Amino acid sequence: MKTILIPVDFSNHVTSTYKYAIRMAGCINDTRLFFLHSYNDQLLIPDSGLNSGFDNDAYMNMQLIEEFKLLAENNMKQLKVEVENYLENNQLKNFVVNTSVTGGDPGWEITSVCKNIKPDFIVMGTQGEGKKGILEGSMAKKIMNKVMIPVIAIPLGTKTPDELKIMYTCNNKEKDYSKIKLLMKLFENIPTKIFAVHFHFEANSTDDITEINQIKESFSSERIKKLIHFSLVDTNDKDNALEAFVSHNRINAIAFITHKTNIFKSLFKNQITKHDFFKLGWPMIALHE
């Protein structure tokens, strides 16, 4: 059974996130949707200046934490009913829904749950109650750098595609083959095309041509079936080159390899950064190096 971990904060974004996860799983194999929410369970005791006030402050904070817990549990119950109704209404019988509500740091809890349930990948939103992109915060960096599974980040308002068209950004010839294979395996149950591209910003592209041709030879049967396309884009204008490639090929997802020391370190020799991907506004698939 395939398992998808979906961290949630109960914002309006959660609906598009779980619908996207369901679409990515497909309707063939049995799949478990595991929803996780972490609430703040830290005592925040103000300095009352009086020893006698400590117990009262601690008691009031414990009451507040208990309210957080009860609210989170109630929200999760409602979410589970919503998801199960969606599955039933769409006659999707190959899914089961599990939930977990826990106190603690969300980043730590997500990595801990990954060790316990061993999900195939994580689907999470890039904007929540705090109006801050998941990928822009320390939590996502922890997740992408520590977990050994793909993380799919869904921007607010993303619609589920009929066909997934992934732009895979080649930047590591030793690992590109295995990562492309991984993408094909992850989304084998839905219509998927992969557009493997290397953006070259220097005058001499001979080495890049050789590398891209070597990878192409490894996917000869997939290229015949038009499941994968390879491109080398030689340009000095990265912004227009990215936008033109995405527009021309009707890309609706972007995949890249993360790095332990810095998520986007060494991508395209540091000439394309996370900000360039964010500007494109499409779901991002982070693959562990």
C-alpha positions in Angstrom: 0.0 0.0 0.0 1.2 3.5 -0.9 1.3 6.0 1.9 1.1 9.8 1.4 1.9 12.1 4.4 -0.1 15.3 4.3 0.8 17.9 7.0 -2.1 20.3 7.5 -2.8 23.6 9.4 -6.6 23.6 8.7 -6.3 26.7 6.5 -8.5 27.0 3.4 -5.5 25.6 1.5 -5.9 22.1 2.8 -8.7 21.2 0.4 -6.6 21.8 -2.7 -3.7 20.0 -1.0 -5.5 16.7 -0.3 -7.2 16.8 -3.7 -3.8 17.1 -5.4 -2.4 14.3 -3.3 -5.3 12.0 -4.3 -4.8 12.8 -7.9 -1.0 12.1 -7.7 -1.8 8.7 -6.1 -4.2 7.6 -8.9 -7.1 5.2 -8.6 -5.3 1.9 -9.2 -3.3 0.9 -6.1 -4.4 1.0 -2.5 -3.3 4.2 -0.9 -3.3 5.5 2.7 -3.7 9.3 3.2 -2.1 10.2 6.5 -3.0 13.6 7.8 -0.8 15.2 10.4 -1.3 18.3 12.5 1.0 19.6 15.2 -0.2 22.2 17.7 1.8 24.4 20.0 2.3 22.7 23.3 5.0 24.9 24.8 4.3 26.7 28.1 4.7 30.5 27.6 4.8 31.8 31.2 5.0 35.5 31.6 7.3 37.0 34.3 4.8 38.0 36.9 7.5 39.3 39.2 6.0 37.3 42.1 6.7 33.7 43.0 3.1 33.2 44.0 2.0 34.0 40.4 4.0 31.1 38.8 1.5 28.4 39.5 -1.5 30.5 38.3 0.4 31.4 35.1 1.4 27.8 34.5 -2.2 26.6 35.1 -3.6 29.1 32.7 -1.1 28.1 30.0 -1.9 24.5 30.4 -5.5 25.3 30.0 -4.7 27.1 26.8 -2.7 24.2 25.5 -5.6 21.9 26.2 -7.8 24.2 24.2 -5.4 24.1 21.3 -5.4 20.3 21.5 -9.2 20.0 21.6 -9.6 22.5 18.7 -7.1 20.6 16.6 -8.7 17.3 17.3 -12.1 18.7 16.4 -10.8 20.2 13.2 -9.1 16.9 12.2 -12.3 15.0 12.7 -14.1 17.4 10.4 -11.3 17.2 7.9 -11.5 13.4 7.9 -15.2 13.5 7.3 -14.7 15.9 4.4 -12.0 13.8 2.8 -14.0 10.6 3.1 -17.1 12.3 1.6 -15.0 13.5 -1.3 -13.6 10.0 -1.9 -17.1 8.5 -1.7 -18.7 11.1 -4.0 -15.9 10.4 -6.6 -16.2 6.6 -6.2 -12.5 6.4 -5.1 -12.5 3.1 -3.2 -8.7 2.5 -3.1 -8.1 5.0 -0.3 -8.0 4.9 3.5 -7.7 7.9 5.7 -5.6 8.0 8.8 -5.1 11.0 11.1 -2.8 12.1 13.8 -2.9 15.2 16.1 0.2 15.8 18.3 1.8 18.7 20.2 5.2 19.9 19.3 7.3 21.5 16.6 5.8 20.7 13.2 9.2 20.2 11.5 10.3 17.7 14.1 6.9 15.9 14.2 6.9 15.5 10.4 10.4 14.0 10.3 9.5 11.7 13.3 6.3 10.5 11.6 8.2 9.7 8.4 10.4 7.3 10.4 7.3 5.6 11.8 4.9 5.3 8.8 7.5 5.4 6.0 5.5 7.4 3.5 6.2 7.3 -0.2 6.1 11.1 -0.4 4.9 14.2 1.4 2.3 16.7 0.0 2.1 20.0 1.7 0.9 23.6 1.0 3.2 26.5 0.5 0.9 29.0 2.2 -1.0 28.6 5.5 -2.5 30.6 8.3 0.6 32.7 8.7 0.6 33.7 5.0 4.2 32.5 4.8 5.4 30.1 2.2 6.2 26.7 3.6 9.4 26.5 1.5 10.5 29.9 2.7 10.6 28.8 6.4 13.0 26.7 8.5 10.4 23.9 8.8 10.5 23.1 5.1 14.3 23.3 5.0 14.4 20.7 7.9 12.0 18.5 6.1 13.6 18.6 2.7 17.1 18.2 4.1 16.3 15.4 6.5 13.7 13.2 5.1 14.7 10.7 2.4 11.5 10.9 0.4 10.1 13.4 -2.1 8.3 16.5 -0.9 5.7 18.0 -3.1 4.9 21.7 -2.3 1.5 22.9 -3.5 1.0 26.7 -4.0 -2.3 28.2 -2.8 -5.1 27.7 -5.4 -3.4 24.9 -7.4 -5.8 22.8 -9.4 -5.4 19.1 -9.9 -4.2 18.4 -13.5 -5.6 15.9 -15.9 -2.1 15.2 -17.1 1.1 15.9 -15.1 3.8 17.7 -17.1 6.9 17.9 -15.0 9.9 20.0 -15.8 12.9 18.1 -14.3 15.9 20.4 -14.0 19.0 18.4 -14.8 22.0 19.4 -12.8 23.8 16.3 -11.6 24.6 13.7 -14.3 25.4 11.0 -11.7 21.9 11.3 -10.1 19.6 12.5 -12.9 18.9 9.0 -14.2 17.8 7.7 -10.8 15.7 10.8 -10.1 13.9 10.6 -13.4 13.2 6.9 -12.8 11.8 7.9 -9.3 9.5 10.5 -10.8 8.2 7.9 -13.3 7.6 5.4 -10.4 5.9 8.0 -8.2 3.3 9.0 -10.8 3.0 5.7 -12.8 -0.8 5.6 -12.1 -1.6 8.9 -13.8 -0.8 10.4 -17.2 2.6 11.9 -16.8 5.2 13.4 -19.2 8.7 14.5 -18.0 10.5 17.4 -19.7 14.2 17.0 -18.7 16.0 20.2 -19.3 19.4 21.7 -18.7 19.8 25.5 -18.8 23.2 26.5 -20.0 24.4 30.1 -19.4 28.0 29.9 -20.8 29.4 30.1 -24.2 30.7 26.6 -24.6 28.0 24.0 -24.1 29.9 20.9 -25.5 30.1 19.1 -22.2 26.4 19.8 -21.4 25.4 18.4 -24.8 27.4 15.2 -24.1 25.8 14.8 -20.7 22.3 15.3 -21.9 22.9 12.8 -24.8 24.1 10.2 -22.4 21.0 10.5 -20.3 18.8 10.4 -23.4 20.3 7.1 -24.4 19.2 5.6 -21.1 15.6 6.4 -21.8 15.3 5.4 -25.5 12.0 3.4 -25.0 10.4 6.1 -22.9 11.3 8.7 -25.6 9.7 6.5 -28.3 6.5 6.5 -26.3 6.9 10.2 -25.8 6.9 9.9 -22.0 10.0 11.9 -21.6 11.6 14.8 -23.6 15.1 16.1 -23.3 16.2 19.7 -24.0 19.3 21.9 -23.7 18.6 25.6 -23.4 21.5 27.8 -24.1 20.7 31.3 -22.9 21.9 34.4 -21.1 18.4 35.4 -19.9 17.3 32.9 -17.3 14.0 34.5 -16.4 12.7 34.6 -19.9 14.2 31.2 -20.7 12.4 29.6 -17.7 9.1 31.2 -18.5 9.3 30.4 -22.2 10.1 26.7 -21.5 7.3 26.4 -19.0 4.8 28.1 -21.3 5.8 26.3 -24.5 5.6 22.9 -22.9 2.6 23.7 -20.7 4.5 22.6 -17.6 2.4 22.2 -14.4 5.0 20.9 -11.9 8.8 21.4 -11.4 11.2 18.8 -10.0 14.7 19.3 -8.7 17.3 17.7 -6.4 17.7 19.2 -2.9 21.1 19.5 -1.2 22.0 18.9 2.4 24.1 22.0 3.0 21.7 24.4 1.2 18.5 23.4 -0.5 19.3 25.2 -3.8 23.1 25.1 -3.6 24.8 24.2 -6.9 21.6 24.3 -8.9 22.7 25.4 -12.3 26.0 26.6 -11.0 24.1 28.9 -8.6 22.5 30.9 -11.4 19.0 29.7 -10.8 17.6 30.0 -7.2 14.5 29.1 -5.3 13.1 32.6 -6.1 13.1 31.8 -9.8 11.0 28.7 -9.1 8.6 30.6 -6.9 8.0 33.2 -9.6 6.8 30.4 -11.9 4.0 29.6 -9.4 3.8 25.8 -10.0 3.9 22.9 -7.6 7.5 21.9 -6.8 8.8 18.3 -6.3 11.9 18.3 -4.1 13.9 15.1 -4.5 16.5 14.2 -1.8 20.0 14.1 -3.2 
